[in-house]
C-alpha cells in the first residue's frame, strides 16, 4: 500500500517518535487496578483523547490506540468479549480524530497485545483460533481509521505468527515488537535474533520490527544491538522502552526513569539504527517531550558497545549482556551463535 500514511512518513523522515505509556498514565487519570482500559473508549473517551493530545503536543508522530487488550480473549475477563468491534473501532476513531486535528502528519497505530492464552503445542489455544481473534480486532481497528496494525509485547513465536496472519486481513502494514525480559529472551524463550528470522520469513514482510517494554531502557538498547548485529541496515527497527525500572513505593508502582535518562535512551536507540523510538510503561508526556528534543538536536554517533550503554543508562541483565556480546563478532561466529540460541530456545 504505497499511499499508506505510515509508509509515506517512513520514506520522508529519518526517524519517527512513537508515543509513551497508556495504562500507567491512565492510572493517574483514574483507572483502577483490574479495570479494562479499552472500556474507556466508550465510558471516558475524553480521557483517552486527552492523553493522545498530550503525546501529540509532546512531539509524537505515532499514536498507539487504546486497544492493547482488545482481543476477545482479553475482553472476556471483563464480560466484554462480544464488544471487540465496538471497542477497537472506537479506539482507532478517537486516535484518528486527534491525529487529523494536528497541524502535522500523525500516524494512528492499531495496538494489539497478546491474548493472554498459551498457544499450541505448549498450550490449548489453536493457531487458527488465535488468528481469527486477531483478525477480528485488526479489521475493527482498520474500520476506525488506523494506518498500521501494531503488534506489541509478544513473547511467543507462535502467537506472533498468528497475530501477523490475523493482522494481514486488515489490509494495513504491520509492525511487530516483542518483549525481551527473561535473561535476554522473551518469557517464551525467543531471543532477539529469532525475531530477525521471523521478520525475514514473513510474507508479506513486516513494515518494522523491534522491542518494547521489558526490564528497562538499558536492556532494550542492548536488545537493539543484538538485532542490529543480525539484521540489515535497511530494516526499520522499533525501540519502545520502559521508563527506567519499576519499583514499589508506598504500595504503588513507580518508574525510576527521569526525562534526562529517557532522552539519552532515545539518542542511544538512534545510534543503534532505530528509526521508530518511543516509550512504554511509565513514560509520560513529559518524558516524551524530552526524548523529542533530544532527537531533534541529535547527530547519530557511532554504534555504542554494551559498556557505553551501561555507563549511560545503568546495568543490564546478564542475559542481555551475553546476547549483546556478539554484536561485534565476525559474521561466521554470529551465525553459529544464532543457530545455538535457536536450538536452546
C-alpha positions as CSV (number, residue, x, y, z in Angstrom):
1,X,0.0,0.0,0.0
2,X,2.3,2.7,-1.3
3,X,0.0,5.5,-0.4
4,X,-0.3,4.5,3.2
5,X,0.4,7.4,5.6
6,X,2.7,5.3,7.7
7,X,4.9,4.1,4.8
8,X,5.0,7.6,3.3
9,X,6.2,9.1,6.6
10,X,8.9,6.4,6.9
11,X,10.1,7.4,3.4
12,X,10.1,11.1,4.2
13,X,11.7,11.0,7.6
14,X,14.9,9.6,9.1
15,X,13.1,8.8,12.4
16,X,9.7,8.9,14.0
17,X,8.7,9.4,17.6
18,X,6.1,6.9,18.9
19,X,4.1,7.8,22.0
20,X,4.5,6.7,25.6
21,X,2.6,4.6,28.1
22,X,-1.1,4.1,28.1
23,X,-2.1,2.1,31.2
24,X,0.3,3.7,33.6
25,X,-0.8,7.2,32.5
26,X,-4.5,6.2,32.8
27,X,-3.9,5.2,36.4
28,X,-3.0,8.8,37.2
29,X,-6.3,9.8,35.4
30,X,-8.5,7.5,37.5
31,X,-8.2,3.9,36.0
32,X,-8.4,1.4,38.8
33,X,-6.3,-1.8,39.0
34,X,-8.2,-4.6,37.3
35,X,-10.3,-2.3,35.1
36,X,-10.2,-2.7,31.3
37,X,-8.6,0.4,29.7
38,X,-10.5,-0.5,26.5
39,X,-13.8,0.3,28.1
40,X,-12.7,3.9,28.5
41,X,-13.1,4.2,24.7
42,X,-16.9,4.4,25.3
43,X,-17.1,5.3,29.0
44,X,-14.4,8.0,29.2
45,X,-13.4,8.9,25.6
46,X,-12.5,12.4,26.8
47,X,-9.7,11.0,28.9
48,X,-8.4,8.8,26.1
49,X,-8.5,11.8,23.8
50,X,-6.6,13.9,26.3
51,X,-3.7,11.5,26.6
52,X,-3.4,11.2,22.8
53,X,-3.4,15.0,22.6
54,X,-0.7,15.3,25.3
55,X,1.5,13.0,23.4
56,X,0.9,14.9,20.1
57,X,1.8,18.1,22.0
58,X,5.0,16.4,23.2
59,X,6.0,15.6,19.6
60,X,4.6,12.1,18.9
61,X,4.4,11.1,15.3
62,X,2.7,7.8,16.1
63,X,-0.3,7.3,18.4
64,X,-1.0,3.7,19.6
65,X,-4.7,3.1,20.1
66,X,-6.2,2.2,23.5
67,X,-6.8,-1.4,22.4
68,X,-3.8,-3.4,23.7
69,X,-6.2,-5.8,25.4
70,X,-8.9,-5.6,22.8
71,X,-9.0,-9.2,21.7
72,X,-12.0,-11.4,22.6
73,X,-9.8,-13.4,24.9
74,X,-8.7,-10.4,27.0
75,X,-12.1,-8.7,26.9
76,X,-13.7,-11.9,28.1
77,X,-12.1,-11.2,31.5
78,X,-14.5,-8.2,31.7
79,X,-17.5,-9.9,30.2
80,X,-17.0,-7.8,27.0
81,X,-15.9,-10.4,24.5
82,X,-18.9,-9.5,22.3
83,X,-17.7,-5.9,22.0
84,X,-14.5,-6.4,20.1
85,X,-15.6,-4.4,17.0
86,X,-17.2,-1.6,19.0
87,X,-14.3,-1.0,21.4
88,X,-11.5,-1.4,18.8
89,X,-13.2,0.8,16.2
90,X,-13.8,3.5,18.9
91,X,-10.2,3.3,20.0
92,X,-9.0,3.9,16.5
93,X,-11.6,6.6,15.8
94,X,-10.6,8.6,18.9
95,X,-6.9,8.5,17.9
96,X,-7.8,9.3,14.3
97,X,-9.7,12.4,15.4
98,X,-6.7,13.6,17.4
99,X,-4.3,12.8,14.5
100,X,-6.4,14.6,12.0
101,X,-6.7,17.6,14.2
102,X,-2.9,18.1,14.3
103,X,-1.1,20.5,12.0
104,X,1.4,17.8,11.1
105,X,1.2,14.2,9.9
106,X,0.4,11.9,12.8
107,X,0.1,8.1,12.4
108,X,-2.6,6.0,14.1
109,X,-1.2,2.6,15.0
110,X,-3.8,0.0,16.0
111,X,-2.3,-1.6,19.1
112,X,-2.8,-5.4,19.5
113,X,-1.3,-7.2,22.5
114,X,-1.2,-10.9,23.4
115,X,-4.4,-12.9,24.0
116,X,-3.2,-14.0,27.5
117,X,-3.6,-17.6,26.4
118,X,-0.9,-20.2,25.7
119,X,-0.9,-21.4,22.1
120,X,-0.4,-25.0,20.9
121,X,1.7,-27.0,21.1
122,X,2.5,-25.9,24.6
123,X,-1.0,-24.6,25.5
124,X,-4.5,-25.3,24.3
125,X,-5.4,-22.3,22.1
126,X,-5.1,-23.3,18.4
127,X,-3.2,-21.2,16.0
128,X,-6.4,-20.8,13.9
129,X,-8.5,-19.6,16.8
130,X,-5.8,-17.1,17.7
131,X,-5.5,-15.9,14.2
132,X,-9.3,-15.4,13.9
133,X,-9.3,-13.4,17.1
134,X,-6.5,-11.1,15.9
135,X,-8.2,-10.7,12.5
136,X,-11.5,-9.6,14.2
137,X,-9.5,-7.0,16.2
138,X,-7.4,-5.8,13.3
139,X,-10.4,-5.3,11.0
140,X,-12.2,-3.2,13.6
141,X,-9.1,-1.1,14.1
142,X,-8.9,-0.5,10.3
143,X,-12.5,0.4,10.3
144,X,-12.0,3.0,12.9
145,X,-9.2,4.7,10.9
146,X,-5.9,3.0,11.9
147,X,-3.0,3.5,9.4
148,X,-1.0,0.5,10.6
149,X,-1.5,-2.5,12.9
150,X,1.0,-2.6,15.8
151,X,1.6,-5.9,17.4
152,X,3.3,-5.4,20.8
153,X,4.6,-7.1,23.9
154,X,4.6,-10.5,22.2
155,X,6.6,-13.3,23.7
156,X,5.7,-16.4,21.7
157,X,6.8,-17.1,18.2
158,X,3.6,-19.0,17.5
159,X,1.4,-16.2,18.8
160,X,3.3,-13.6,16.9
161,X,2.8,-15.5,13.7
162,X,-0.9,-16.0,14.4
163,X,-1.2,-12.3,15.1
164,X,0.7,-11.4,11.9
165,X,-1.6,-13.6,9.9
166,X,-4.7,-12.1,11.5
167,X,-3.4,-8.5,11.2
168,X,-2.8,-9.1,7.4
169,X,-6.5,-9.4,6.9
170,X,-6.9,-5.7,7.7
171,X,-5.0,-4.8,4.5
172,X,-2.8,-2.5,6.5
173,X,1.0,-2.6,7.1
174,X,2.0,-4.4,10.2
175,X,4.7,-3.6,12.9
176,X,5.7,-6.2,15.5
177,X,7.6,-5.8,18.7
178,X,8.4,-8.5,21.3
179,X,9.3,-8.1,25.0
180,X,12.7,-9.5,25.9
181,X,12.6,-9.6,29.7
182,X,13.9,-13.0,30.8
183,X,17.7,-13.2,30.7
184,X,17.8,-11.6,27.3
185,X,14.9,-13.6,25.7
186,X,11.2,-13.4,25.8
187,X,9.2,-15.2,28.5
188,X,8.7,-18.0,26.0
189,X,12.4,-18.3,25.2
190,X,12.6,-16.2,21.9
191,X,16.0,-14.4,21.6
192,X,16.3,-11.1,19.7
193,X,18.0,-12.8,16.7
194,X,14.9,-15.1,16.3
195,X,12.7,-12.1,15.8
196,X,15.0,-11.0,12.9
197,X,14.5,-14.5,11.5
198,X,10.7,-14.1,11.8
199,X,10.9,-10.8,10.1
200,X,12.8,-12.3,7.1
201,X,10.4,-15.2,6.9
202,X,7.1,-13.2,7.0
203,X,5.2,-12.8,3.7
204,X,4.2,-10.1,3.1
205,X,7.1,-8.6,5.2
206,X,6.6,-6.6,8.4
207,X,6.9,-2.9,7.9
208,X,9.1,-2.7,11.0
209,X,10.1,-4.8,14.0
210,X,11.8,-4.4,17.3
211,X,11.3,-4.4,21.1
212,X,9.1,-2.8,23.7
213,X,8.5,-2.9,27.4
214,X,11.0,-5.4,29.1
215,X,13.2,-4.6,32.1
216,X,14.4,-1.1,31.4
217,X,15.9,1.3,28.9
218,X,19.4,-0.3,29.1
219,X,18.2,-3.8,28.4
220,X,16.1,-2.6,25.5
221,X,19.1,-0.8,23.9
222,X,21.1,-4.0,24.4
223,X,18.4,-5.9,22.6
224,X,18.7,-3.4,19.7
225,X,22.4,-4.1,19.5
226,X,21.7,-7.8,19.1
227,X,19.0,-7.2,16.5
228,X,21.2,-4.8,14.5
229,X,24.1,-7.4,14.5
230,X,21.8,-9.9,12.9
231,X,19.7,-7.7,10.7
232,X,20.2,-5.5,7.6
233,X,20.8,-1.7,7.6
234,X,17.6,-1.3,5.6
235,X,15.5,-2.9,8.4
236,X,13.2,-0.5,10.2
237,X,13.9,-1.1,13.9
238,X,11.5,-0.1,16.7
239,X,12.5,0.8,20.2
240,X,9.8,1.4,22.9
241,X,11.5,1.1,26.3
242,X,10.0,1.3,29.8
243,X,10.8,4.4,31.7
244,X,13.6,3.0,33.9
245,X,12.9,0.2,36.3
246,X,9.6,-0.3,38.1
247,X,9.7,-0.1,42.0
248,X,7.1,-0.3,44.6
249,X,6.8,3.0,46.5
250,X,4.1,3.4,49.1
251,X,2.1,0.5,47.6
252,X,2.3,1.8,44.1
253,X,4.5,1.0,41.1
254,X,6.7,3.9,40.1
255,X,9.3,4.0,37.4
256,X,12.9,5.3,38.0
257,X,13.4,6.9,34.6
258,X,13.9,10.6,34.5
259,X,13.4,12.8,31.4
260,X,17.2,13.1,31.2
261,X,17.6,9.3,31.2
262,X,14.9,8.8,28.6
263,X,16.5,11.5,26.4
264,X,19.8,9.6,26.5
265,X,18.0,6.3,25.8
266,X,16.4,7.9,22.7
267,X,19.8,9.1,21.5
268,X,21.4,5.7,22.0
269,X,18.5,4.0,20.3
270,X,19.0,6.2,17.3
271,X,22.8,5.5,17.4
272,X,21.8,1.8,17.2
273,X,19.9,2.5,14.0
274,X,16.3,2.6,15.4
275,X,14.1,4.7,13.2
276,X,11.0,4.5,15.4
277,X,11.6,5.4,19.0
278,X,9.1,5.8,21.8
279,X,8.4,4.9,25.4
280,X,6.5,2.1,27.1
281,X,5.4,1.7,30.8
282,X,5.9,4.7,32.9
283,X,6.7,7.1,30.0
284,X,4.7,10.3,30.5
285,X,4.2,13.2,28.0
286,X,7.0,15.0,30.0
287,X,9.4,12.2,29.3
288,X,8.4,12.0,25.6
289,X,8.9,15.8,25.2
290,X,12.5,15.3,26.5
291,X,13.0,12.5,24.0
292,X,11.7,14.6,21.2
293,X,14.0,17.5,22.0
294,X,17.0,15.1,22.3
295,X,16.3,13.5,18.9
296,X,15.7,16.9,17.1
297,X,19.1,18.0,18.3
298,X,21.0,14.7,17.8
299,X,23.5,13.8,15.2
300,X,23.9,10.0,15.2
301,X,27.1,8.8,16.8
302,X,29.0,5.5,16.1
303,X,27.0,2.5,17.3
304,X,27.7,2.1,21.0
305,X,29.0,-1.0,22.7
306,X,27.3,-2.6,25.7
307,X,29.7,-0.9,28.1
308,X,28.7,2.5,26.8
309,X,25.0,1.6,27.2
310,X,25.6,0.5,30.8
311,X,27.6,3.7,31.5
312,X,24.8,5.9,30.2
313,X,21.6,4.0,31.3
314,X,22.6,1.7,34.1
315,X,23.1,-2.1,34.4
316,X,21.5,-4.7,32.1
317,X,20.6,-8.3,32.9
318,X,23.3,-10.9,32.5
319,X,21.3,-12.5,29.7
320,X,21.1,-9.3,27.7
321,X,24.8,-8.6,28.2
322,X,25.6,-12.1,26.9
323,X,23.4,-11.7,23.8
324,X,24.9,-8.3,23.1
325,X,28.5,-9.6,23.4
326,X,28.1,-11.0,19.8
327,X,27.4,-7.6,18.3
328,X,31.0,-7.0,17.1
329,X,31.8,-10.7,16.4
330,X,32.7,-12.0,13.0
331,X,29.8,-13.0,10.8
332,X,30.5,-16.7,10.8
333,X,30.7,-16.7,14.6
334,X,27.4,-14.8,14.8
335,X,25.8,-17.4,12.5
336,X,26.9,-20.3,14.7
337,X,25.9,-18.4,17.8
338,X,22.4,-17.7,16.4
339,X,21.9,-21.3,15.5
340,X,22.9,-22.3,19.0
341,X,20.5,-19.9,20.6
342,X,17.7,-21.2,18.3
343,X,18.3,-24.8,19.5
344,X,18.2,-23.7,23.1
345,X,15.0,-21.7,22.7
